[in-house]
Every structure is written in C-alpha cells, then in structure tokens.
Amino acid sequence: MRSFYHYMMRYRGNKTNNEEKQLAEWMFRDHSFPKQAKSYDEISRYLEWNAPFPNALAVFDRLYEQYQVEEQ
C-alpha cells in the first residue's frame, strides 16, 4: 500500500482547479507534511493544525475513504 501523499499526487496538475487539486498542490509544497503516512489519525492531526483552506478536512475525509478502497 502506498502512502496517502503518493495517492494524492494523481490530482496535481489537473486542469480543473478543484479542492482535490488544491489539497494535492499544498501537500506537495508543504515540506513538513508526513509524506510516508498511511494512517488516518496521523494525517488528520497534521491537517487539523495546518489546514490550507477551510474545507480541507472534509476534502481529506472524502479522499481518504477513496484511498482505502483503491489501495487495499
């Protein structure tokens, strides 16, 4: 299973500027983001303290569910 960060990199460079792309671009630029993390709790805690935009946690929750389904 690859990390959530690597899963999210699929959204970088999308022509549509949506919340998924926003989150992926922020994760890429944030050098402190836990790039090897697979755990919901670890990533969620990080985002709670460093959320890049108001809806980031809701976007993360939705994408993490997809990540679990696709990566298992």
Buried (B, 14 or more C-beta within 10 A) or exposed (E): EEBBBBBBBEBEEEEEEEBBBBBBBBBBEBEEBBBEBBEBEEBBEBBEEEBBEEEBBEBBEEBBEEBBEEEE
